[in-house]
């Protein structure tokens, strides 16, 4: 975990780790600004030498980016939970946990044809989904409203008047909005937390159920039938 500034030998050993998680404001570099100026005569900053976005997006030194320390800690707990407790121990058994129940993959194979040019019924696919990750177009969110499936929405940032974000807000707390600019870190943290604690998903489903009960989903169905 790199949650602040890591420099010198500490940064060197970090590069040999199996997994590095950095918070958004963290930096990682071997030679700091004073040494760079003394050696090369260049004025620079810790962020320019090794910020988190650089290492998770360009250099590949770090593997995961969290927007907050809480996001980073949640990701660390998730990854550690996948490992044995000690050398030689068996892998953890997740078969009884809520988020690791066997998925109906065979059912999907029955729905989705092997021929890529053949259509299939997306409603049947979404009916078995635990959550949806997608853009905020009206048709996508209509499916979310009707099916009652929690969604993480990444609005397309270049649409006029930010209408995709507006669409997502109409569904209230049944939808989480993740700006594209923070996609790598914020979404990774959310999904890592969700894998450990499914209460957030349950709360989102409850919110969508309320949306359906007020008659709004019937309007969505009528609109879809008319198109």
Number of C-alpha atoms within 10 A of each C-alpha: 17 21 19 15 16 19 17 12 11 13 17 14 10 19 14 10 10 8 14 20 24 28 24 21 18 21 25 29 22 15 16 17 18 14 13 15 13 10 9 9 11 12 11 13 14 17 17 11 17 22 20 29 23 17 21 19 14 10 12 13 20 24 15 24 30 29 20 17 19 13 23 28 19 23 25 18 13 17 12 11 14 12 13 13 12 8 7 7 9 10 12 11 10 13 10 9 9 12 15 11 10 10 11 10 9 8 12 13 10 10 15 16 12 9 7 8 7 8 10 13 9 11 11 14 13 16 14 14 13 12 17 17 15 13 22 25 18 15 12 17 24 20 20 23 25 19 19 23 24 27 27 20 26 23 22 17 15 9 10 8 9 13 17 22 21 15 18 26 16 13 23 14 18 28 27 19 20 20 16 15 10 15 15 18 24 20 24 20 24 18 16 19 21 16 15 16 14 12 11 14 19 13 14 22 21 17 18 24 18 17 20 19 10 9 10 15 22 14 13 19 14 11 11 12 8 7 5
